[in-house]
Amino acid sequence: MEHLSLPQLIAVWVLPVLFAITVHEVAHGWVAKQLGDPTAQRLGRLTLNPLKHIDPVGTILVPGLLLVIGGFMFGWAKPVPVTWENLRHPKRDMAIVAAAGPASNFVMAILWALIAKLGSLLPETLQFLALPMTYMGIAGISINVALMVLNLLPLPPLDGGRVVAGLLPGPWAWQFNRIEPFGFFILLALLATGLLGKLLMPGVLVMQRLVFALTGLS
């Protein structure tokens, strides 16, 4: 995509980013509802309307800056609220709710790969559709795989941290969750030093290869 102008890059990336972040949060809320907590539904967060989920910094500013400077593309939305006391098995169910977000990103990466493959198979007479589908498909794979791998880091308040807390014995989980107030600042420090991309890249490459293998995209 190096030859695309900035407006073209924005057009290619905006839908994949919005869907990746929005569906991720809706997946958390939907699974929580199935496990006994209707909080997200009551607050109107079980919707694919991105306006309900946009975080000005995580959904707009950070992805926009990374797109301009060519950094590791990722972002985040407003977290869907979960009232853990409403869950039928709070400790276990919180881990399941947390895992739902990254799982939804993996499914979306597969779907975007299929869109990219379809674009590559269209005849030359439909190139006006083929190129946007291919570019947006590749962008969709990239952002969803990046968001999935990022959220699987075992760092509270990321989803991976909540999964780890759900698997640890009670006292250990309590000690582990004490990291949560510092988690966002740890992420910012990793991003500012360039370590975040290096930390995530091996997992991103493995998952991208898996997506390509499952969909036959080359």
Residue pairs with C-beta under 8 A, 6 or more apart in sequence:
1 9
1 12
1 135
1 138
1 139
4 12
4 135
6 68
9 67
10 67
11 132
12 132
12 135
12 136
12 139
13 63
13 67
13 73
13 139
13 143
15 136
15 140
16 112
16 136
16 139
16 140
16 142
16 143
16 144
17 59
17 63
17 73
17 75
17 139
17 143
18 50
18 59
19 48
19 108
19 140
20 75
20 105
20 108
20 140
20 143
20 144
20 147
21 50
21 53
21 58
21 59
21 75
21 76
21 77
21 147
22 48
22 49
22 50
22 53
22 77
23 48
23 104
23 105
23 108
24 77
24 101
24 102
24 104
24 105
24 147
24 151
25 45
25 53
25 77
25 78
25 79
25 80
25 101
26 45
26 46
26 47
26 48
26 53
26 80
26 104
27 100
27 101
27 103
27 104
28 40
28 79
28 80
28 82
28 97
28 98
28 100
28 101
29 39
29 40
29 41
29 45
29 46
29 80
29 82
30 40
30 46
30 100
31 96
31 97
31 100
32 39
32 40
32 80
32 82
32 87
32 93
32 97
33 40
33 41
33 46
35 87
35 88
35 89
35 93
35 96
35 97
36 86
36 87
36 88
36 93
37 82
37 83
37 84
37 86
37 87
38 86
39 81
39 82
39 83
39 86
40 46
40 80
40 81
40 82
43 81
44 52
45 52
45 53
45 80
45 81
50 59
53 59
53 77
53 78
53 80
54 60
54 77
54 78
55 76
55 77
55 78
58 75
58 76
58 77
59 75
59 76
59 77
62 74
62 75
62 76
63 73
63 74
63 75
65 71
66 72
66 73
66 74
67 73
71 197
72 146
72 196
72 197
72 200
72 201
73 142
73 143
73 146
74 143
74 146
74 147
74 150
75 143
75 147
76 147
79 157
82 94
82 97
84 90
84 93
84 94
87 93
87 94
87 97
91 165
91 166
91 170
91 173
92 166
94 162
94 165
94 166
95 162
95 163
95 165
95 166
95 167
96 166
97 162
98 159
98 160
98 161
98 162
98 163
98 166
99 159
99 163
101 151
101 159
102 147
102 148
102 151
102 152
102 159
102 160
105 144
105 145
105 147
105 148
105 151
106 144
106 145
106 148
106 207
106 211
108 140
108 144
109 140
109 141
109 144
109 145
109 148
109 207
109 211
110 211
110 214
110 215
111 140
112 136
112 137
112 138
112 139
112 140
112 141
112 144
113 137
113 140
113 141
113 211
113 212
113 214
113 215
113 217
114 137
114 215
114 217
115 133
115 136
115 137
115 140
116 133
116 134
116 136
116 137
116 138
116 140
116 141
116 217
117 137
117 215
117 216
117 217
118 133
119 129
119 130
119 131
119 132
119 133
119 134
119 137
120 130
120 134
120 217
122 129
122 130
122 133
141 208
141 211
142 208
145 204
145 207
145 208
145 211
146 200
146 204
148 207
149 200
149 203
149 204
149 207
150 158
150 196
150 200
151 158
151 159
151 160
152 158
152 159
152 160
152 163
152 203
153 160
153 161
153 199
153 200
154 160
154 161
154 163
154 164
155 161
155 179
155 183
155 186
155 187
156 162
156 165
156 176
156 177
156 179
156 180
156 183
157 180
157 183
157 184
158 183
158 187
161 176
161 177
161 179
161 180
161 183
164 176
165 173
165 176
165 177
166 173
168 176
179 186
187 196
190 196
190 199
211 217
212 218
